């Protein structure tokens, strides 16, 4: 089945003319990124050479995708937009609210009962506004999008930070907050700072234990978690053509972990093979004469340094497997050095759980390669030493893998097949451990490994690797095991080695499925009633945020000065809190509870300047709000790294936080703050962070003359009567300033 084929035909019909015109105006060869971005300029947006990293530009994406945790807030905002039907093809995917515990069937049944109110709401709103709805169990949003919606040369946004997964099929796919999604669904242009472009040249060909996952794990070590901020990573070179479409998607998916706006691969024969295998031959046929428009120009590949802002080269033939972690995805370790690192750092060497799945690595190819390792171990009499959990990426993958005997290979060695959902990757894992205070190690094929992310346990050391390496380490039960050189002892006492992974990029018998899990919306949803119970603990009708009062911010107390890494997981935890994603008041009780207070090195413990007592961050914010006070949050680098969840911006706004002042922001989170009418500010001199004291009263001056590019002034009144003042920077353009004045982008849109 091909979804939205008329829209895709229209994109391809106009693409050659658009790119020819772009080339004439820019007067230079084009990268693939530029071709797609400029071809999606919003109506009325001038065609000119926009400055990368500086100019804000309006685009018209082709489609929107939302997952069930972030869709709740997005659709609550859409209901207030005045629209009757979405302006572009849009979908909702139920993948985040299913907790992994016992088995796929039991967990899915539990989720359908536990989340019935939310699922009914999402289904009803989708039906009313013309949004495609993917039921619980249909699969993980990004795998489903890759199989059904992604198309080369297209542009989409999604309310999840791993939306770039679709870049594996040559699509510009960008993670955003719900307010951005509402803009596009409401027919408005979508604004983005023109990104820089990092070119990654791939040479050679993967072999042995090396996989596509290792490309991005290695790159994460090179770029770090913020090295890709405000940049698109474009892969090129002869090495790209040896990678499968799903392998490319894995690489693009984890580009989120280096802060990249998105990542993209050019169209090639592997792309065509995947389109045909997923019943989209019509799209592949349309592209037959369009290939040059879906690849960087030859001059760009010949002299990449002239056209990319930075060029990195990776030789696939020399690439070895990587294991990244713990606690951050950019702690990159080649497997040849990993055992030494484990012992030097004192990481728990016994590997307790191996988990394969997530939107990053849950394709048919991933499953088949990992299963080949398990099959080899079984045939050689090697028993599996650690707990083994598998989450297929979609019902299509699960059905096909079951038909082809792949799931049976896992089950025969004691693995548990969980639901086609995110599960443990996002903390939806009811893990039973005898002693949660004991340090332990797990290895996953996921994307993020922040502290407490997978199982809520700060003592869990989570490492990220390829599915095949996860399988090998799970069999060994030892973090220090290197399957490239180490042997294991089988049930006969023999020393044997595991064979190198083998697998199929695509199923030889084709994909199969009984029920995709898709519900098409009715043609006319005007009669559909969407109701929210006033006493609901899961859903809450949104009330507009207050407009700016026209004054500078004066004498507000410090809420928290956060120390070290402060991701969206620290700001608005997932896991057990996912159930409140549609209820802003309730979920605000998790605001910043994971952030470390710089003054006492504790989480969720901040000083109340009114009493001198220490209390929970949300509790103090609520007390300030009740007394008519605002507050200010101060933090360090890459604040808001990680998920696209706009709750991390809406919660401070709801609890009357006036400004977030940091050393640097992650892209999506900074935009989310602006969308909600918050002040997102950065230190001009990062050393000024040290001037902020626990009992400070903070003023922000210059708002009455708030202009693009103009710094503001922060004044600190210390408890001893002394003062400090310094400049802070802001990146607001005129439209974003109007959002601030109106109280939010949604307020501004409604006029």
N, C-alpha and C positions, 0 to 999 in steps of 0.2 A: 504494500500500500504506500502510495506517495501522498504525503500531506502537503497542502498549499502549493500544488504544482503550478497554478496560474501565476502566483506571486513569483516563484522561481523563474518561470519562463519570461516574465517581464524584466526581472533583474538581468538575465542573460541577453535579452533582446537589446537592451540599451547599453550594455557593458562596453562593447567595442568602441562605440561612438564617444562615450564618456572618457574612456582611457586615452583615446587619441587626442581629445581636446585637452585633457590634463597634461599630457606630454607636451603639447604645443605651448601651453601657458607656463609650465614650470621649466621648459627648455632644457630638460636633462632626462637621462634614463631614470626609470622608476623602480623602487623596491616593490615587492608584492604588497607590503603593508600600505604604502602610499596609494597604490592602485585601488585597493578596496576602500580605504578611508575616504579618499577624494571622490570616489564613485558614489559614496553615501552621504555627501554633503546635503544638509537640509535645504529645502526650497528657499531661495532668497539669500543663501549664504554665498558670498562672493568666491569665485574660483580664483585663488591666488596662492602664492607660495607661503604657507603659514609657517611661522617660526616654531620649530620643535622645542618643547619644554617651556614655551612662553605664551603662545596665543591660545585663547579659548575658542573652540570651534563647535558649531551646532551640526549634529548628524541626524540622519533618519534611519535607525536600525530596521531590519526586516521583520524581526520577531522578538518575543519576550518569553522567557521561561522562569518559573518560580517553583521552589520546593516548599513543602507544607509548613515548615517552621517559619520561614520568612514570608511566605505568601499570606499568612493571616494578617499581618500588619499592612502589607501592600494592598490587599483587597479591602481592608477596613478604610484605607485612604482612598482607594478607587471609588468606594461607595459615596464618598464625600466630594467627588470630583465633578459631579453633574453629568457624567457620561451615561449613555444607555447601553453602549456596546463598545468593545475594545476596537481601536483603530488599526491595529496590526495583529497578525496571528499570535496567540499567546496560549501558554499551557501551564497547568499546575501538576506537580508530581509529588505523590505521597510516599516519601522515603525516609524522612528524618524522625518520625514519631514512633517508630517500631523498635522496641527494646529487645536486644538479643539476650536470651536467657536459656531456654530449653531446646527448642527446635523451630524450624521454619513455620510449620503448621500451628503449633501451640502459640508461638510468639505473635504470629499474624492475627490469630483469633483474639488474643489478649489485647492487642493494639486496637482492633476494630471495636471492641467493647469500651476500652479505656478512653479512646479518642473519638468516640462516635459524634459527640457534639461538634468537635472541630472538623472532622471529615464531612459531616452533613453541611456545615457552614461553607466550607471550601467548595463542595460539590454544587451547592445551591447558587453561590455567587458566580462560579464558573459558568453554570448553565444560564444564568440571568444575563451575564455580560458577553457571552459567546466565547468562552475560554475552554480549550480542551482539557479534560480531566483524566489523569492517570491514577488509578486506584491503588490503595496500599497493596504491596506485593508485586506491582507491575515492574518495579525496578528503581535503580538510583537515577536521579534526574539526568546526569551527564552521559551515562551509558545509553539511556533511552533517547536522549537528544541526538547522540552520535548515530544511533541506529535508524532514527526516523526523521529528524529535522535538519541536521547540519548539512550544509551544501557549500561547495567551493565558491569563493567569491562573495558569499553572503556576509551579513553583519547582524549580530544579535546581542542582546544584553540578558543577564539572568541574575536573580536575587540569590546568588551563591558565589563565593569567591573562586570556585573551581570551574566556573562557566567556560574558561579558556580551553577546556577539554576539546571543544569542537574545532579548535585550531588544527587538530590532527587531520581534519578533512578540508583544510584550507579556508576556514571561516574566521573572520574577526569576531571573537566572542568574548565579552567583557563582563566581569562580575560587578554588580552594583547594589546599592541599597534599594529598599522598596519604593522610596519616593521617586527615584529615577525611573523605576519600572512603571510607576503610575503616570509619569509624564509621557512616556512613549505609548502606553496603552490608551492614553487620553488624546493621542494625536499630536502631541507637542514635540518639537525637536529635542534632542538629547545633547547636553553639553559635556565636552571633554577637553581638557588641555591637550593640544596636539602633542602626542608622545614622541620622545626620542626613539630611535630604532637601534637595537643591539643586534648585530648580525652574528650568528653562530654557524661557522663553516664546519660541516661534518665531512670527513674523508674516511676512506677505508670501509670495512664491513664488520659487523659484530660476529663473534664466534664464541664457542665454548659456553662458559657460565655468564658471560656478559650479556646484558639485556638493554632494551630501550630505557628502562627505569634508571640504569646506571649513568646514562647520559645526563639526566637532570640532577641526579644525586651528586655527580661530580661538579656540574655547573653551579649547584647551590653552594658548594664549598668555595668556588671561585667568586661568585657575585655576592654572597652572604644574603641574609634575609631582607635587606633593603637595597641591594645593588641594582635591582630592576625597577625601582620605583619610578613611575611616570615614563616608563619605556615599554615598547613592544619588542619581544624577542622574535626575530625572524631567522629560521633555519634554512640553510642553503648548502650547495656543494653536492658532489656525487654520492656522498654517504647517505643523504636523505632518501634516496631512491631504493635503498636496500631495506628500509624500515617499513613495517606493516602500518596500515592506517591506525590500528588500535595502539601500536607502539608509539606512533607519533602523538596520538591523543594523550597517552600517559605522560610524555615529555611536556606537552603544552599544559596539561592539567597542573602539574607541580611547578610550573612557572609562577604560580601564585605564591609559592614559598620563598621566592626571591623578590617579591613585591611587584612583579611585572604587571602592567596593565592587561596584557594578554600575550600569547605566543602563537606562532603560525608556521605551518609548513606549506610549500608549494604543491599544486596538484600534480599527480603523476600516475603511473599505471597502477600502483598500489591503491591509490584513492579510487580509481575506476573499479578495481576488483571489489573493493568494499561496498561501493554503491550498488554494484550489480548483485553482490551476495545478500544485501539487505533490501532487495526487491525495489531498487531505484535505478534500473537500467535506463529509464527515460531521461534521468538527469545526466547520467554518463554520456548518453547519446547527444544531448544538447551541448555538452562541453567539447565534443569532438573537434570543432573548429575554433574553440575559445582558449585552448591550452596556453598560448603565449600571454594571454591576459590574466592568467591565474598563476603566473610564475614571475619572479623578478626578471627584469630585462637582462639580456646576456652581458651587457656592458657592466651591470652592477656586479654580477658574479665574477667577472674578469678583474675588476678593480674595486673590491668591496670597501676598502678603507675610504674611498672617495664618497661613498653614498650612505654608509652606516655610521652612527655616532661612536660605535665601538665594535671591534671585531674580535671574536674569540674562536679559536680553532680546536676541535676535538677529533682525534684520530680513533675511529671506532675499532680499528684492527688492534690497537694497543690498549683499549679500555678494559679495565678489570672491574669485577663487581665491587660495589660500594655498600657500606652500612653507615647510615647517618644517625647521629644522636649521641646521648639522650637529651631530652628537654628542649632541643632546637633542631630544625631540619637542616641547618647549614653546617653542623658539625660533621664534616664529611671524612670518612675513613675508608681508603681502599682495603679490601679484605686481606691483602698481604701484610698490612700493618695493624689490623684491628685487634688481634689477640694481644699484642703488646700494649695497646691502648687500654684494653679491658683490665689487664693486670696492673698497669701503672696507675690507673685512675681508681682502681678498687671497685669497679662495677660488679654487681652480682653475676658470676660466671654461669651459673645454672640458668638455662633458658626455660621458663615455665609455661609460656603460651606462644604459639605461632598463629597468626591471624592473616588470612588471605581474603581480600575483598576491597571495598571502597570504590569510589568513582575513579580512582587512579589506576587500579589494577584488578578489574573484575570481568575482563572480556573473555571470549572463548579461547583466544590464544593464551592468555594468562593461566586459565584453568588447565588447559591441555599441557602446557610446559611444566607446571607444578606437579600435575598428576603423573607425568613421566618419571619424575624423581621418586615419588611415592611408590609407583609400580616397580621401579628398579629395586628399591629398598626391600619391598615385600618379597620379590623373587629371590633376593640374595639372603633372605632370612634375617633382616635387620628390623628390629622393633622400634616403634616411634616412642621417644622418651618424654615428650612434652604434650600438653593439651593442644588440640588442633581445631581451629574454627574457620569455616569457609562461608563467605557471603557472596553469592553470585550477583552480577551487576544488573541483570534484568531477567524477566521471565523467559524471554527468548534465549538468552544465554543458558539459564538454568535448564529449560526444557531440552535444549540441544545437547548440553553437557550430560544430562541424565540419559538421553537416548543413545549417546555415543559411548556410554560406560565410564565417563570421566568422574562423575560424582561417586560412582560405586568404588572406584579406586581409593578415593578419600575415605569413604565410609568403612571400607574393609580394614583400614588401619586405625579406626576409632575416631575419625574426625566427625565433628558435628556440622551439618549443613544448616545454616541459619537462613533467615528470610532474605529476599532480594531487596536489600535496604542498606542504609549507611551503618547502622548498628554501632559496634565498638569504635569505629573511626571517629564518631562525634560524641562519644561518651554514653551512647545508648547500649550499655552492656551491664547486665546485672552479674557481675563477677563474684563468685564465692571463693573467698580465701580464708584460711584458718587464722592467719595473723596479719592483718593489714598494715601493722606497724613495721613489718619486716621488709627490708629492701629486696626487690625482686626485679627480674628482667623479662621483657616480652619483645618479640620481633614481629613487625607487621609489614604488609605491603601497602600501607596507607600513605598519607602525605604529611601529616603533622604529628608531632610527638611532644607537645608542650606538657609540662608537669600537670598531672591530674586529668589530662584530656580524655584518655581512653576509659579509665575505670574509676576516676575520682580519687585515686590514691596517690598522694605526693611521693610515696616511696617506690612507685613503679617506674623503672627505667625503661622507656619505650624507644626502640630502635626501628628505623625504616629501611627496608631493602626490597629487592624484587621478589615476586611470588615464588620463583624457583629457589632463591636463596632462603626465603622463609621456610619453604618445605624442607630443605636440607638441614637447616639449623633446628627445626622442630624434631626431625628424626634423630639428630645427634643429642638434643637437649643441652647443648653446650655453646655458649656465645663464641668461644674461641675456635670452634670447628671451622676449618677451611676446606670445602669439598674439592677444591682444585688440587690439593696435595695431601690432605689427611685421610686416613682410613678409619673405618668403624669395625667393631667386633660383632659378628652375627651370632645367631643362636647355636651355631656349631663351634663357636670359639675361633672362627677364622677371621682374619683381617681382610676386609674388603673395602673397595672404594665405590662411591656412587658414580654412575655414568653422567655425562654432560646432559643437560636438559634437551629434549626434543619436543616438538609440538606442531600444531597446525595453526597458521594465521587465521584460516577460515575453515569451517567444517566441510569435509569432502562431500557429504550428503546434503549440503545446504542447511540453512537455519530452519528450525521448525518451532511451532508454538501452537497451543490450543486456543489460548485467550491472552492477547497482549495486555489486557487490563485497561483499555482506553474507552472513555465515554465521550462521545461527540456531543457538543452543546446543541440545544434546540435552536431553530432558526429565529424564533421570536421569543425572547426571554422577558418581555415587559410584564407578563402576568405572574411571573415567579416572585414569591414573597421571601425575603430574607429577614429572619427575625433573630434577635439576640436577647436571651432572657436577662432581665436587669440584675438578677442575683447570680449570674454565671460567674464561675471562678476561672473559666478558660478563655472567655471572650469578653471584650468591653468596647462599646462604641467610643470612638475617638472624639475628643473635644478639641477645638482649635487652640493652639498655643497663643499666648498673649503677644500682641505686637510690641515692638520696642517703644519705650516711653519717651524717646527723644533726648535722653540725658546720658551723660557719662556714667559708668558704673563706679560707685563710690563705697569704700569701706566695707567690702564684703569679706567674710572670714574664709580662711583656707579650709577646704574640706579634707584633702589629702595631698601630700607630696609623695608621689609614687616613685619607687626606686627600682631601677633595672627594667627588665622586660615587662611590658604591660600590653598584652594582646587583647583582642576582643574576648578571648576566653577569660582573661583576668577581669575585664570590665563588665561582661555579661555572660556568665557561665552557661554552658549548654547542659547536657546530661539531664538531671532531674528537673531542671528549670525549663526545659523545652515545652513542658505542658502549659506554661504561662505565656507563650510567645504571642498569643492574641489578646492578652490582658495587661495593658501597660502598667497599671497600678500594682498588680501582683508581682510582675516580673521585675519591677524596680527594686524589689527587696533583695535582688542579687547584685545591685550596682557596685562595682569595684570591690567586691568582697575577696577577690583573688589578688588584688594589688598589694604590694609590699610597702608599708609605711616607712619612709626614709628615716623617721625619727625614732622608731623602736624596732625596726626589722620584723614587724609582725603583719599578718594579713588581717583585714577586717577589724582593726583596732586603731581608732583615731581619737585625738583629744578634742573634747568639747570645750571650746574657750569660754563658754558661759558657766560651766560648772567645774572645769579642771579634771573631770572624769574621762576615762577612755571608753568608747562604745563602738558599735558597728557602724560602718560607713553609711549604709542606707538609713539607719535610725537617726544618725546625726543630721543627714541631709533633710529628712522629714521634719526634725525639730526646727531646723533653720527655716524651712518653708512655712511651717505653722506660725512662726514668729515674724513672717514677712521678710525674712532675710534670704539672700541668695548665697552662693559660695563659689569658690574657684578651685579647680583641679590643676595640679602641677605635675609634670612627669618628664621622662627622659626621651630616648631615641625610639623612632619608629612606632610611636604610640598608635594603638589600634591595628597593629599587624594581625593578619590572619583572616578570619571569616568576614563576610560582607554584612553580617547582621546589623541592621540599623538600630536595633534595640540598644546597642552600646552607645548610640547618640541620643536616642529618644528618652532613655531612662534619666540621664543627667538633665535633659531639658525638662522632663516631667517633674523632677525633684528640685527644680529652680537653680541648678548650677548655671552660672552666668558665662563662664569662659573655661576653656581648656588651654593651658599654656604649657608647651612642651619644647623639647629640643628639635624634634622632627616628627612628622606624621606619616602613617601609611596612607596611600592614595584613597582607597575606598572610604576609609573612616573619616578622613578630612572632608570629603564630599558629603558624607552622611551628616556630619555635624552642621555643615553649611545649610543643607536641605532643611534641617529642623530649626533653623534660626539661631543656632549657637555661634559663639565666637571661638574660632579655632586660630590660636596665635602661637608663634614660635619665637624663642629667644634669638635676638640678633647676635648677642654674645652668649654662648652656651654656658659660660662660667657664671652668668647671673642666676642660674638655677640654684647655686650654692647660697645666694643671698636670701632665699625664701626661708622664713622661720615658722615654727609651729603655731605661734599665737598671732601671726600677722593679720592685719586688716589690709585688704588689697583693693586698690582703685585702678581703673583702666580709663585713661584720658585720651581724648581726641575723637571720640565717636560722633560728636556733633559735626565733625568735618571728615567723616569716614569716606575715603576715596581709594580707588584701586592704586596699589603700589605705594601708598603712604603709610609709614609706620605709625603705631600707636605708642603711648607711654604707659608703663606700669609703675605705680607708686606703692611701696610697701611701708606701712606704718607698723613698726615693731612694738612689742609690749613695753619696752623700756623707754618709749617716746621718741627714739631715733627713727630716721627714715632712709630708705634707699629708693632710687628710681632708675629706670633703664628703658630703652626702646625695645619694642617687640614688633616682629614682622607679621604681615598677613597677606594672603594670596587671593583675596576676594576681587572678582570683577564687578562691573556695575550691576549686573543681574543678580549676583549673589548678595550684594549689599541690599538690594531691594527685598530679597528673601529675608534677610536679617531684620530689616525695618518692618516687614509685614508680620514677622513672627515665625514664618516657615515658608518653604517653597509652595506648599499646598495652599496656604492662605493667599499667597501672591497670585497663584493660578486662578483661584476662585474670585479674585478681585475684591 
